[in-house]
Amino acid sequence: MPLSKIQKKKIIEDLKEKISRQKAVIFTNIRGLKVKDLTQLRKRLRKEAIDYKMVKKTLFKIALPRTIELDPRKLEGEIAAAFGYQDEIGLAKILYDFSKKNENLKIAGGIIDGIFFQKEEIISLAKLPSKEQLLAKLVGTINAPIAGFVNALKGNLRNLVYILSNIKAN
């Protein structure tokens, strides 16, 4: 049954509100995706405070700000949009990991900071290490010289104790 004008206006207003407060929107092609798989994906996204909404391409086109140059009608298949409000890369990672497990979900592209990215660019973003992993590597790199210095000092003390114990034994 077709939507009435009032329903369409509500959907457009809801989309405008979501777009205005998002950090990233990633579009997925859900053609062929089973309902149980879609439900599983929605639960996973809900845990991360991510909205996932199936939208008509024409309504999404109307809701997009004029500054974003994207025609959703050119995206392949039936489109669902995931709205990430906190972490841009985390959203891409979740969808990419799910698409690896379920071949019917395909990333179609995305908008990050008002710029449209093709699906290949979103997938390459998803393959990057997470913010926490990068911070852990940074801390490890900063800590490495200090740990090496402490280990060298311990080695000298260890050798001194070893020499003294040998002198005592003789």
HUMO-V731383 format. One record per residue. N is the residue number from 1. RES is the residue in one letter. PHI is phi in degrees with one decimal (* if undefined). Layout:
{{N/RES/PHI} {N/RES/PHI}}
This chain:
{{1/M/*} {2/P/-66.8} {3/L/-79.8} {4/S/-80.0} {5/K/-62.7} {6/I/-65.0} {7/Q/-62.5} {8/K/-63.0} {9/K/-63.3} {10/K/-63.0} {11/I/-62.9} {12/I/-63.8} {13/E/-63.3} {14/D/-63.3} {15/L/-64.6} {16/K/-60.8} {17/E/-64.7} {18/K/-64.7} {19/I/-65.5} {20/S/-67.2} {21/R/-108.3} {22/Q/-84.2} {23/K/-98.8} {24/A/-150.9} {25/V/-126.4} {26/I/-117.9} {27/F/-94.9} {28/T/-125.7} {29/N/-91.5} {30/I/-107.4} {31/R/-62.2} {32/G/88.6} {33/L/-77.8} {34/K/-74.9} {35/V/-60.5} {36/K/-64.8} {37/D/-70.1} {38/L/-63.7} {39/T/-64.1} {40/Q/-61.9} {41/L/-64.2} {42/R/-60.4} {43/K/-62.1} {44/R/-63.5} {45/L/-69.7} {46/R/-62.8} {47/K/-60.7} {48/E/-97.5} {49/A/59.9} {50/I/-114.2} {51/D/-85.4} {52/Y/-129.8} {53/K/-136.6} {54/M/-79.7} {55/V/-134.4} {56/K/-78.4} {57/K/-61.0} {58/T/-67.4} {59/L/-68.6} {60/F/-66.2} {61/K/-60.6} {62/I/-67.2} {63/A/-75.2} {64/L/-67.9} {65/P/-64.6} {66/R/-65.0} {67/T/-71.8} {68/I/-93.2} {69/E/-92.4} {70/L/-150.3} {71/D/-113.2} {72/P/-58.8} {73/R/-66.1} {74/K/-85.6} {75/L/-74.6} {76/E/-76.3} {77/G/72.3} {78/E/-83.5} {79/I/-102.9} {80/A/-125.2} {81/A/-114.8} {82/A/-105.4} {83/F/-104.5} {84/G/-98.0} {85/Y/-101.1} {86/Q/-116.9} {87/D/-126.9} {88/E/-68.6} {89/I/-73.9} {90/G/-60.2} {91/L/-62.3} {92/A/-62.1} {93/K/-62.3} {94/I/-60.4} {95/L/-66.8} {96/Y/-66.5} {97/D/-61.2} {98/F/-66.2} {99/S/-69.5} {100/K/-69.3} {101/K/-80.3} {102/N/-127.7} {103/E/-68.5} {104/N/-77.4} {105/L/-89.7} {106/K/-125.8} {107/I/-74.8} {108/A/-105.6} {109/G/146.1} {110/G/-169.6} {111/I/-118.1} {112/I/-128.0} {113/D/52.5} {114/G/79.3} {115/I/-118.1} {116/F/-83.1} {117/F/-118.9} {118/Q/-70.4} {119/K/-61.4} {120/E/-64.3} {121/E/-70.5} {122/I/-66.1} {123/I/-65.1} {124/S/-66.9} {125/L/-64.2} {126/A/-65.6} {127/K/-81.1} {128/L/-67.8} {129/P/-64.7} {130/S/-71.8} {131/K/-59.0} {132/E/-63.9} {133/Q/-64.2} {134/L/-65.4} {135/L/-64.7} {136/A/-63.5} {137/K/-63.4} {138/L/-63.1} {139/V/-62.7} {140/G/-62.3} {141/T/-67.4} {142/I/-68.7} {143/N/-77.6} {144/A/-57.1} {145/P/-63.2} {146/I/-66.6} {147/A/-62.6} {148/G/-63.4} {149/F/-64.4} {150/V/-62.5} {151/N/-64.7} {152/A/-64.9} {153/L/-64.1} {154/K/-62.3} {155/G/-61.3} {156/N/-63.5} {157/L/-64.9} {158/R/-61.1} {159/N/-64.8} {160/L/-62.4} {161/V/-63.4} {162/Y/-63.4} {163/I/-64.8} {164/L/-63.0} {165/S/-67.6} {166/N/-69.1} {167/I/-65.6} {168/K/-64.7} {169/A/-68.2} {170/N/-85.2}}
